[in-house]
C-alpha cells in the first residue's frame, strides 16, 4: 500500500488564488445552476497559457449557453462528466513528466461529493506515483437559503465514498468511532449514527459567516447534539479550512490506535474536502457517503456577500518518491 504525507497546510483567500493562479498546471471546476460556481473563472483569469483548465458540467440542462461561452473565452475545456474530465487530465499528464512537482487547483463549491473523491483518487493513483502535488482546494461560500421544504428521501446507499477512502485497520476487531460533520440536512446525522453502532460519537458543528445557517444546523440536529457528550462536540470555522484539517488530524492521531475512525462529512463541501485530505494522510480513516445528493432538485446558490472564496493549500507526497533507489 502506498503511503502519503500531507504537509504545508495553509489557508488561502481569493487574493492568494489570483496571485498564485499563474503557477497552476491544472485547474478543475464544476459548472452548475449555482451562481457561485461561476466565481472560479474570475479567480483563474491570470493562469498560465500552459495551465490545463477543465470545466465539467454537473447538469447540461441547467446551465445557460452564455456561461459556457465565458469559460471557453477564458480557455477552459468543457466536458460533460467527471470521467471525461479525468480522461483529459490523463492525456496531458505526459506533457508534464519533466516536472517534479505539479500544481493543481480544484473548486469544490458545486461538485458532487462522490465526484470529488474520484478526482482525488485519480491524483493519488496516476500523479503522485511520479510527482509531488501542490493542491489548492477552493470554495465559494453561498449565501444562506432555507432548507428544502420537501421530505428527505430515505437513504438507499450508505458506504465509503470511494475504495481509495474505505480505510483499513491493523486491528479490525477494535471498536468504531463515528465522526459526523453536521449540516442542515435534517436527520442525516441521526441516520448515520443509527446505521453504524459505534463506541464513540463525535460531532463537528460549522460556524459560518452566514449566521442563519448555524441556527438551522442546531435546530435540525437537536436530538444528535443532545445525545452527544459535551467533550465530543467540536465547533469549527467554515472559512478556516486549514484549522479544520489540524483539528481532524489531531483527533485521528489521538483515537486511531483505539478506534476505527469513520467520518460522515455532512454540511459544507469544504468540510468534506478536508476530510478526504485527512484520510489521505491517515489511511486508517474511512470517509463515508450517504445517497441523496444526486437526487436533489438543482437550486441557485448565490455567492455570499460576507465572504467570497477561500480554501486550503497543501502538499501531497508519495513516500516512495523519497526512497533511495539504490536501497
C-alpha positions as MATLAB code, in Angstrom:
seq = 'XXXXXXXXXXXXXXXXXXXXXXXXXXXXXXXXXXXXXXXXXXXXXXXXXXXXXXXXXXXXXXXXXXXXXXXXXXXXXXXXXXXXXXXXXXXXXXXXXXXXXXXXXXXXXXXXXXXXXXXXXXXXXXXXXXXXXXXXXXXXXXXXXXXXXXXXXXXXXXXXXXXXXXXXXXXXXXXXXXXXXXXXXXXXXXXXXXXXXXXXXXXXXXXXXXXXXXXXXXXXXXXXXXXXXXXXXXXXXXXXXXXXXXXXXXXXXXXXXXXXXXXXXXXXXXXXXXXXXXXXXXXXXXXXXXXXXXXXXXXXXXXXXXXXXXXXXXXXXXXXXXXXXXX';
ca = [
       0.000    0.000    0.000;
       1.274    3.442   -0.906;
       1.692    5.885    1.950;
       1.151    9.578    1.503;
       2.120   12.581    3.542;
       0.242   15.865    3.698;
       2.277   18.916    4.639;
       2.491   22.702    4.260;
      -1.225   23.078    5.008;
      -2.302   26.729    4.959;
      -5.428   28.810    4.496;
      -5.744   30.735    1.244;
      -8.082   33.559    0.251;
      -9.256   34.946   -3.078;
      -6.266   37.311   -3.323;
      -3.878   34.386   -2.858;
      -5.671   32.434   -5.569;
      -5.449   35.347   -8.001;
      -1.759   35.832   -7.272;
      -0.866   32.161   -7.499;
      -3.052   31.096  -10.415;
      -0.122   31.727  -12.789;
       1.692   28.674  -11.401;
      -1.141   26.153  -11.719;
      -0.533   23.244  -14.091;
      -4.152   22.095  -13.894;
      -7.430   23.603  -12.742;
     -10.723   21.743  -12.373;
     -14.068   23.418  -11.778;
     -17.658   22.211  -11.809;
     -20.302   24.290  -13.515;
     -23.863   24.033  -12.288;
     -27.030   26.026  -11.805;
     -25.403   27.566   -8.722;
     -24.277   31.126   -9.449;
     -21.330   30.714   -7.096;
     -19.839   28.070   -9.395;
     -19.079   30.851  -11.886;
     -16.705   32.630   -9.498;
     -13.827   30.289  -10.298;
     -13.452   31.644  -13.834;
     -12.592   35.099  -12.491;
     -10.113   33.706   -9.988;
      -8.267   31.734  -12.652;
      -8.076   34.506  -15.246;
      -4.336   35.010  -14.696;
      -3.433   31.359  -15.100;
      -0.571   30.469  -17.406;
      -1.318   29.519  -21.034;
       0.288   26.189  -20.119;
      -2.328   25.540  -17.443;
      -4.885   22.939  -18.462;
      -8.228   24.313  -17.298;
     -11.183   21.943  -17.283;
     -14.802   22.745  -16.537;
     -17.229   19.866  -16.322;
     -20.975   20.246  -16.325;
     -22.919   18.743  -13.461;
     -26.124   19.240  -15.443;
     -26.108   20.446  -19.036;
     -29.796   21.395  -18.918;
     -29.356   23.870  -16.089;
     -26.504   25.990  -17.417;
     -27.037   28.879  -19.784;
     -25.030   28.793  -23.006;
     -23.618   32.266  -22.267;
     -21.920   30.901  -19.140;
     -20.284   28.152  -21.158;
     -19.117   30.711  -23.715;
     -17.483   32.800  -20.967;
     -15.488   29.777  -19.862;
     -14.490   28.934  -23.421;
     -13.228   32.504  -23.851;
     -11.166   32.002  -20.692;
      -9.508   28.929  -22.284;
     -11.403   26.305  -20.318;
     -12.131   22.990  -21.945;
     -15.719   22.000  -21.201;
     -16.651   18.356  -20.744;
     -19.829   16.577  -19.786;
     -18.734   14.320  -16.925;
     -16.051   13.679  -14.343;
     -14.979   10.612  -16.329;
     -14.311   12.782  -19.374;
     -12.526   15.296  -17.154;
     -10.186   12.608  -15.842;
      -9.596   11.282  -19.336;
      -8.462   14.738  -20.442;
      -6.167   15.002  -17.438;
      -4.676   11.636  -18.217;
      -3.918   12.672  -21.789;
      -1.962   15.774  -20.784;
      -0.020   14.376  -17.808;
       2.712   13.150  -20.154;
       3.387   16.760  -21.133;
       4.342   17.449  -17.508;
       6.656   14.467  -16.980;
       9.680   16.742  -16.606;
       8.233   18.499  -13.535;
       8.921   17.081  -10.082;
       6.004   18.976   -8.511;
       2.686   19.630  -10.204;
       0.314   22.344   -9.013;
      -3.416   21.726   -9.159;
      -6.455   23.794   -8.180;
      -9.919   22.284   -7.617;
     -13.055   24.327   -6.984;
     -15.264   22.145   -4.757;
     -18.136   24.615   -4.323;
     -20.633   22.830   -6.572;
     -19.049   19.435   -7.001;
     -20.837   16.229   -6.004;
     -19.038   14.504   -3.176;
     -18.511   11.203   -4.943;
     -17.054   13.050   -7.939;
     -14.554   14.878   -5.749;
     -13.486   11.560   -4.218;
     -12.974   10.162   -7.736;
     -10.804   13.125   -8.720;
      -8.604   12.889   -5.625;
      -8.320    9.128   -6.053;
      -7.124    9.699   -9.623;
      -4.497   12.170   -8.391;
      -3.149    9.646   -5.922;
      -3.174    6.782   -8.378;
      -1.910    8.477  -11.536;
       0.023   11.544  -10.455;
       1.594   11.024   -7.071;
       3.466    7.923   -8.232;
       5.666   10.238  -10.329;
       5.133   13.749   -8.969;
       4.597   15.656   -5.783;
       1.286   17.526   -5.869;
       0.715   21.071   -4.678;
      -3.044   21.051   -4.210;
      -5.281   24.074   -3.725;
      -8.878   23.354   -2.708;
     -11.063   26.432   -3.154;
     -14.621   27.033   -2.021;
     -17.062   29.887   -2.574;
     -19.417   30.375    0.345;
     -23.074   30.570   -0.647;
     -25.476   32.998    0.922;
     -27.941   31.426    3.312;
     -31.055   29.859    1.823;
     -33.773   27.982    3.659;
     -33.549   24.178    3.572;
     -35.797   22.350    1.085;
     -39.343   22.018    2.359;
     -39.898   18.529    0.928;
     -39.336   15.390    2.989;
     -35.856   13.923    2.930;
     -35.682   10.765    0.828;
     -34.667    7.562    2.621;
     -31.002    6.588    2.392;
     -30.537    3.997   -0.347;
     -26.741    3.821   -0.149;
     -24.521    4.220    2.894;
     -20.916    3.235    2.223;
     -17.367    4.520    1.791;
     -17.389    7.318   -0.765;
     -14.675    5.574   -2.816;
     -12.494    2.485   -2.481;
      -9.467    4.769   -2.021;
     -11.126    6.186    1.106;
     -12.528    2.957    2.558;
      -9.921    2.930    5.329;
      -8.149   -0.010    6.855;
      -7.244   -1.066   10.358;
      -4.271   -3.060   11.549;
      -6.611   -4.444   14.219;
     -10.063   -4.879   12.602;
     -11.541   -6.018   15.898;
     -11.075   -2.665   17.627;
     -14.246   -0.599   18.187;
     -15.552    2.060   15.832;
     -15.600    5.821   16.327;
     -18.069    7.736   14.158;
     -17.257   11.362   13.434;
     -20.086   13.358   11.855;
     -19.946   16.816   10.354;
     -23.346   18.381   10.868;
     -25.268   20.195    8.146;
     -28.801   21.390    7.828;
     -29.750   18.134    6.137;
     -32.472   17.012    8.538;
     -31.931   13.606   10.160;
     -28.823   12.766    8.079;
     -26.522   12.736   11.102;
     -29.052   10.829   13.199;
     -29.378    8.248   10.438;
     -25.601    7.830   10.256;
     -25.340    7.118   13.968;
     -28.234    4.673   13.768;
     -26.737    2.878   10.762;
     -23.369    2.205   12.405;
     -23.264    1.174   16.014;
     -20.232    2.898   17.455;
     -18.455    3.056   20.774;
     -17.511    6.705   20.333;
     -19.529    9.527   18.762;
     -18.024   12.882   17.839;
     -19.734   15.745   16.037;
     -18.391   18.805   14.220;
     -20.629   21.892   14.128;
     -19.956   24.557   11.474;
     -19.618   28.209   12.423;
     -20.385   30.096    9.224;
     -20.339   33.819    8.426;
     -23.940   33.104    7.397;
     -25.345   33.021   10.950;
     -28.765   31.743    9.867;
     -27.109   28.581    8.594;
     -25.858   27.552   12.019;
     -29.293   28.228   13.531;
     -30.764   25.677   11.102;
     -27.944   23.202   11.774;
     -28.642   23.323   15.511;
     -32.382   23.052   15.015;
     -32.199   20.092   12.608;
     -29.707   18.190   14.759;
     -31.022   18.882   18.239;
     -31.503   15.174   19.040;
     -27.944   14.271   17.996;
     -26.433   17.242   19.830;
     -28.401   16.483   22.982;
     -27.247   12.850   22.946;
     -23.552   13.712   22.485;
     -21.185   14.269   25.373;
     -20.041   17.910   25.512;
     -16.385   16.842   25.255;
     -17.204   15.261   21.872;
     -18.796   18.390   20.377;
     -16.338   20.388   18.274;
     -17.080   23.712   16.607;
     -15.159   24.727   13.502;
     -14.855   27.804   11.296;
     -16.038   27.132    7.756;
     -13.757   29.835    6.318;
     -10.597   28.481    8.046;
     -10.147   25.051    6.412;
      -6.512   24.674    7.497;
      -7.734   24.779   11.100;
     -10.359   22.141   10.254;
      -7.554   19.959    8.898;
      -5.452   20.418   12.021;
      -8.392   19.620   14.284;
      -9.366   16.467   12.387;
      -5.754   15.326   12.046;
      -5.163   15.785   15.763;
      -8.357   13.888   16.532;
      -7.358   10.990   14.274;
      -3.887   10.790   15.791;
      -5.479   10.614   19.220;
      -8.043    7.889   18.534;
      -6.796    5.715   15.661;
      -4.943    3.283   17.957;
      -8.100    2.672   19.983;
     -10.836    3.039   17.360;
     -11.506    2.614   13.668;
     -12.475    6.153   12.593;
     -15.378    6.603   10.164;
     -16.192   10.150    9.043;
     -19.611   11.197    7.727;
     -18.814   14.720    6.434;
     -22.253   16.285    6.014;
     -22.611   20.037    5.804;
     -20.403   22.421    3.801;
     -18.424   20.879    0.923;
     -15.213   22.327    2.329;
     -15.548   20.057    5.389;
     -15.994   17.073    3.096;
     -12.915   18.052    1.053;
     -10.775   18.476    4.169;
     -11.968   15.093    5.471;
     -10.639   13.459    2.303;
      -7.273   15.195    2.712;
      -7.090   13.952    6.316;
      -7.867   10.421    5.120;
      -5.042   10.635    2.570;
      -2.592   11.273    5.397;
      -4.244    8.702    7.682;
      -5.124    5.547    5.712;
      -6.884    4.072    8.750;
      -9.627    6.667    8.296;
     -12.729    5.848    6.278;
     -14.856    8.588    4.691;
     -18.460    7.593    4.093;
     -21.173    8.878    1.823;
     -24.955    8.837    2.152;
     -27.056    8.835   -1.003;
     -29.414   11.663   -1.882;
     -27.226   14.457   -3.249;
     -27.708   13.438   -6.891;
     -31.481   13.370   -6.435;
     -31.758   16.906   -5.084;
     -33.588   19.457   -7.207;
     -30.969   21.923   -8.527;
     -31.295   25.370   -6.955;
     -29.311   28.538   -7.412;
     -26.830   29.169   -4.611;
     -25.506   32.688   -4.895;
     -22.208   33.936   -3.572;
     -22.278   35.163   -0.013;
     -21.709   38.873    0.381;
     -19.874   38.379    3.676;
     -17.071   36.092    2.489;
     -16.178   35.312   -1.095;
     -13.798   32.491   -1.938;
     -11.298   30.830    0.356;
      -9.644   27.464    0.676;
      -6.789   25.248    1.729;
      -3.390   24.619    0.174;
      -1.279   21.540    0.890;
       1.499   19.358   -0.477;
       0.726   15.695   -1.185;
       3.712   13.352   -1.390;
       4.048    9.643   -2.028;
       6.622    8.174    0.340;
       8.014    6.011   -2.453;
       9.234    9.081   -4.301;
      11.509    9.864   -1.363;
      13.030    6.407   -1.176;
      16.654    5.863   -2.177;
      16.546    3.877   -5.441;
      19.859    2.213   -4.502;
      18.344    0.559   -1.448;
];
